[in-house]
Amino acid sequence: MLRAALLPLPLGLLIACSAPTPPDTGSQPAATTQATAAIADPAQPTGLSIDASHLGNNHWLLTSAATAGNQPIDVLFPNEETPLQLDFNDGRLSISGGCNRHSGSYQIQGETLSVGSLASTRRACAAPLMDADRAIAAQLAAPLQIKAIDSGQLLLVSASGDTLSFRSEPTAQTRFGSAGQTVFWEVAAQTVACPQQPTRQCLQVRPVHYDDKGIKQGEPGPFSAFSGTIEGYEHQPGTRNILRLKQYTLSAADADGNTHAQVLDMVVESGNG
């Protein structure tokens, strides 16, 4: 039996999330030289030309964070393999990489980034991930100065001098050259031998359909072996998942003969097989 983990939008699982005081980061070694330079005068205009489409064409992954005293803000790095990430799309900002996904409106006026009230999914995780959620929400609660933005870096500075540095990573839409199509797949708990290459293990998948209210429609068909990969998804044997994916048409079939690429958007449901 599947149990709901994160319901598919638009089921309205988002709730208002307040911006608490970030935890004490303690005394640590000095942060990066880039952060030090930016802290020198946070209020000084830089004359940047900020292109919202450039923001939207990339994921922005947090690489360093330092206080005005040049101390690392370690609470913002709960997981070395999955850094906190900002995504800008059609006037909305989403935040991932901690425990929950946050989202809210944003505006850029001159060189100032202002984020509206954030909403959050309602998962419970280990303390470091929950602390990171609270800390990044607190950082975005007040306007931030954009001190650098280019093909590789986004540098944000708070009124108190905290500096957050992000590196860019092109979105799937940018890489594949289209907006893609949203689809839902159920992935079976166990893999099977791939039909064409029995020495390989393939995921078992089947499409799932929802109406515009997020209600599952009809009975899903049988599982079939999928020889490709789902970007961003790591299968755990024994766990069955329903995934919301972005599907992109490839200009040429891949080595397995697949004509589409699948990129994980979110895990909708998860349960034992």
DRENSE-923244 format. One record per residue (C-alpha): residue in one letter; x negated, y, z negated. Coordinates in nm, 2 decimals. Layout:
BEGIN
  code      xx      yy      zz
     A       X       Y       Z
...
This chain:
BEGIN
  code      xx      yy      zz
     M    0.00    0.00    0.00
     L   -0.14    0.34    0.10
     R   -0.14    0.62   -0.16
     A   -0.14    0.98   -0.06
     A   -0.48    1.15   -0.10
     L   -0.45    1.46    0.11
     L   -0.12    1.51    0.28
     P   -0.11    1.62    0.65
     L   -0.04    1.98    0.71
     P    0.22    2.12    0.71
     L    0.34    1.93    0.41
     G    0.25    2.23    0.19
     L    0.01    2.07   -0.06
     L   -0.18    2.40   -0.08
     I   -0.14    2.59   -0.40
     A   -0.27    2.93   -0.52
     C   -0.62    2.92   -0.65
     S   -0.75    3.18   -0.88
     A   -1.11    3.31   -0.88
     P   -1.27    3.22   -1.21
     T   -1.61    3.35   -1.34
     P   -1.89    3.15   -1.19
     P   -2.09    2.93   -1.43
     D   -2.42    3.04   -1.58
     T   -2.70    2.94   -1.34
     G   -2.97    2.95   -1.60
     S   -3.34    3.05   -1.53
     Q   -3.50    2.89   -1.23
     P   -3.79    2.96   -0.98
     A   -3.76    3.24   -0.73
     A   -3.53    3.20   -0.43
     T   -3.62    3.24   -0.07
     T   -3.81    3.54    0.08
     Q   -3.51    3.62    0.30
     A   -3.28    3.64    0.00
     T   -3.53    3.87   -0.18
     A   -3.54    4.11    0.10
     A   -3.16    4.13    0.13
     I   -3.11    4.20   -0.24
     A   -3.34    4.51   -0.23
     D   -3.05    4.74   -0.14
     P   -2.71    4.56   -0.09
     A   -2.53    4.89   -0.02
     Q   -2.76    5.00    0.26
     P   -2.58    4.97    0.60
     T   -2.76    4.76    0.86
     G   -2.59    4.87    1.18
     L   -2.48    4.52    1.27
     S   -2.25    4.45    1.56
     I   -2.02    4.17    1.42
     D   -1.84    3.95    1.67
     A   -1.56    3.75    1.52
     S   -1.58    3.50    1.80
     H   -1.94    3.43    1.71
     L   -1.83    3.35    1.36
     G   -1.55    3.12    1.49
     N   -1.78    2.94    1.73
     N   -1.99    2.80    1.45
     H   -1.97    2.62    1.12
     W   -2.17    2.81    0.85
     L   -2.35    2.58    0.61
     L   -2.49    2.73    0.29
     T   -2.87    2.69    0.27
     S   -2.97    2.92   -0.02
     A   -2.80    3.13   -0.29
     A   -2.97    3.36   -0.54
     T   -2.86    3.62   -0.80
     A   -2.97    3.98   -0.80
     G   -3.25    3.87   -1.04
     N   -3.37    3.63   -0.77
     Q   -3.26    3.31   -0.96
     P   -3.11    3.02   -0.75
     I   -2.74    2.97   -0.80
     D   -2.76    2.59   -0.83
     V   -2.39    2.54   -0.90
     L   -2.32    2.60   -0.53
     F   -2.52    2.29   -0.43
     P   -2.34    1.99   -0.58
     N   -2.43    1.76   -0.29
     E   -2.75    1.78   -0.09
     E   -2.60    1.58    0.20
     T   -2.28    1.79    0.23
     P   -2.35    2.16    0.18
     L   -2.07    2.41    0.12
     Q   -1.93    2.52    0.46
     L   -1.74    2.82    0.58
     D   -1.52    2.81    0.90
     F   -1.36    3.12    1.05
     N   -1.07    3.07    1.28
     D   -0.79    3.31    1.39
     G   -0.81    3.54    1.09
     R   -0.84    3.24    0.85
     L   -1.13    3.12    0.64
     S   -1.16    2.77    0.53
     I   -1.42    2.63    0.28
     S   -1.53    2.27    0.24
     G   -1.81    2.07    0.09
     G   -1.70    2.08   -0.27
     C   -1.42    1.88   -0.41
     N   -1.12    2.06   -0.24
     R   -1.06    2.24    0.08
     H   -0.99    2.61    0.03
     S   -0.83    2.85    0.28
     G   -0.72    3.21    0.30
     S   -0.70    3.51    0.53
     Y   -1.01    3.73    0.59
     Q   -1.08    4.07    0.74
     I   -1.40    4.23    0.86
     Q   -1.42    4.61    0.84
     G   -1.75    4.75    0.95
     E   -2.00    4.53    0.77
     T   -1.77    4.42    0.49
     L   -1.61    4.08    0.47
     S   -1.30    4.07    0.25
     V   -1.12    3.74    0.18
     G   -0.76    3.72    0.06
     S   -0.61    3.49   -0.20
     L   -0.73    3.14   -0.16
     A   -0.52    2.83   -0.16
     S   -0.66    2.48   -0.24
     T   -0.58    2.12   -0.21
     R   -0.54    1.93   -0.54
     R   -0.80    1.66   -0.57
     A   -0.98    1.58   -0.89
     C   -1.35    1.51   -0.85
     A   -1.67    1.49   -1.06
     A   -1.77    1.80   -1.25
     P   -2.04    1.93   -1.02
     L   -1.80    1.94   -0.72
     M   -1.52    2.10   -0.93
     D   -1.78    2.36   -1.06
     A   -1.88    2.43   -0.70
     D   -1.52    2.50   -0.60
     R   -1.48    2.75   -0.88
     A   -1.81    2.92   -0.81
     I   -1.76    2.97   -0.43
     A   -1.41    3.10   -0.50
     A   -1.55    3.35   -0.74
     Q   -1.82    3.46   -0.49
     L   -1.54    3.53   -0.23
     A   -1.31    3.70   -0.47
     A   -1.46    4.05   -0.41
     P   -1.58    4.20   -0.08
     L   -1.92    4.09    0.05
     Q   -2.16    4.28    0.27
     I   -2.28    4.11    0.59
     K   -2.65    4.17    0.60
     A   -2.75    3.95    0.89
     I   -2.56    3.76    1.16
     D   -2.73    3.60    1.46
     S   -2.74    3.27    1.64
     G   -2.89    3.09    1.34
     Q   -2.80    3.28    1.02
     L   -2.53    3.45    0.83
     L   -2.64    3.65    0.52
     L   -2.37    3.77    0.27
     V   -2.45    4.00   -0.03
     S   -2.21    4.07   -0.32
     A   -2.17    4.40   -0.50
     S   -2.37    4.25   -0.79
     G   -2.65    4.15   -0.56
     D   -2.59    3.78   -0.53
     T   -2.71    3.67   -0.18
     L   -2.57    3.37    0.01
     S   -2.75    3.25    0.32
     F   -2.59    3.02    0.58
     R   -2.72    2.85    0.89
     S   -2.50    2.80    1.20
     E   -2.39    2.47    1.35
     P   -2.18    2.48    1.67
     T   -1.82    2.36    1.62
     A   -1.69    2.06    1.82
     Q   -1.48    2.30    2.02
     T   -1.79    2.50    2.12
     R   -1.98    2.18    2.21
     F   -1.71    2.02    2.41
     G   -1.58    2.34    2.56
     S   -1.21    2.30    2.47
     A   -0.97    2.33    2.17
     G   -0.91    1.95    2.17
     Q   -0.59    1.77    2.08
     T   -0.48    1.68    1.73
     V   -0.41    1.31    1.68
     F   -0.37    1.08    1.38
     W   -0.53    0.74    1.36
     E   -0.50    0.47    1.10
     V   -0.82    0.28    1.03
     A   -0.79   -0.07    0.90
     A   -0.98   -0.17    0.58
     Q   -1.20   -0.42    0.76
     T   -1.40   -0.41    1.08
     V   -1.41   -0.68    1.35
     A   -1.66   -0.80    1.60
     C   -1.65   -0.58    1.91
     P   -1.49   -0.76    2.20
     Q   -1.77   -0.67    2.45
     Q   -2.06   -0.69    2.20
     P   -1.98   -0.96    1.93
     T   -2.30   -0.88    1.74
     R   -2.16   -0.53    1.67
     Q   -1.88   -0.44    1.42
     C   -1.60   -0.22    1.55
     L   -1.34   -0.02    1.36
     Q   -0.98   -0.13    1.39
     V   -0.75    0.16    1.47
     R   -0.40    0.24    1.57
     P   -0.22    0.57    1.64
     V    0.02    0.72    1.38
     H    0.28    0.99    1.46
     Y    0.43    1.27    1.25
     D    0.70    1.51    1.32
     D    0.66    1.89    1.27
     K    0.76    1.85    0.90
     G    0.48    1.60    0.84
     I    0.71    1.30    0.82
     K    0.58    0.97    0.97
     Q    0.77    0.86    1.27
     G    0.84    0.50    1.37
     E    0.64    0.19    1.29
     P    0.28    0.19    1.40
     G    0.17   -0.07    1.66
     P   -0.10   -0.33    1.62
     F   -0.46   -0.25    1.55
     S   -0.71   -0.26    1.83
     A   -1.09   -0.26    1.82
     F   -1.25    0.07    1.88
     S   -1.61    0.06    2.01
     G   -1.68    0.43    1.97
     T   -1.76    0.64    1.67
     I   -1.56    0.91    1.48
     E   -1.78    1.20    1.42
     G   -1.79    1.30    1.05
     Y   -1.62    0.97    0.93
     E   -1.81    0.71    0.73
     H   -1.61    0.39    0.69
     Q   -1.60    0.22    0.35
     P   -1.52   -0.16    0.39
     G   -1.20   -0.25    0.20
     T   -1.05    0.10    0.23
     R   -0.78    0.18    0.48
     N   -0.74    0.54    0.59
     I   -0.52    0.76    0.80
     L   -0.73    1.03    0.97
     R   -0.64    1.35    1.13
     L   -0.87    1.39    1.43
     K   -0.96    1.64    1.70
     Q   -0.99    1.45    2.03
     Y   -1.19    1.60    2.32
     T   -1.21    1.49    2.68
     L   -1.56    1.40    2.79
     S   -1.70    1.52    3.12
     A   -1.83    1.16    3.17
     A   -1.76    0.83    3.00
     D   -2.01    0.74    2.72
     A   -2.22    0.43    2.70
     D   -1.92    0.23    2.56
     G   -1.69    0.35    2.84
     N   -1.50    0.59    2.61
     T   -1.36    0.90    2.79
     H   -1.28    1.09    2.47
     A   -1.47    1.20    2.16
     Q   -1.31    1.19    1.82
     V   -1.41    1.43    1.54
     L   -1.27    1.40    1.19
     D   -1.06    1.69    1.07
     M   -0.94    1.54    0.74
     V   -0.85    1.22    0.56
     V   -0.47    1.22    0.53
     E   -0.41    0.90    0.33
     S   -0.64    0.65    0.17
     G   -0.58    0.32    0.00
     N   -0.70   -0.04   -0.05
     G   -0.66   -0.27    0.24
